[in-house]
């Protein structure tokens, strides 16, 4: 279940304009703490294997975005 949700979150970050923390948690019946762990795991992956991308958040709305850095490293 965790792997599936992390992959769904990853896909959503790259396919949609943004991912709402509250909507994702409600849709998949997970806690915000779990959501934060999944975001952390994805961020670690991006830093290691896709360093030209990073996760950003607009607070307090809790909208998460996958962005390409201006450095253009890969």
C-alpha positions, 0 to 999 in steps of 0.5 A, a space after each residue: 500500500 505504501 509503495 502504491 501511494 508514494 508512486 501515486 503521489 509522485 505521478 500526481 506531483 509531475 502530472 498535475 498543477 499541484 497536489 493538495 495535502 488535505 485532499 490527498 490525505 482524505 482521498 487515501 485515508 492517510 494522516 498528514 504525518 504519513 503524507 509528510 513522510 511520503 513527500 520526504 521520501 520523494 524529495 530524497 529520491 529527487 535529490 539523489 537521482 533527479 537533482 534538477 527537480 525539487 518539491 516546493 510547497 505553498 503554505 498555509 494551503 498545503 499545495 505541493 509542486 514539483 519544480 525544475 531548478 534553474 540550474 538545469 543539473 541532471 
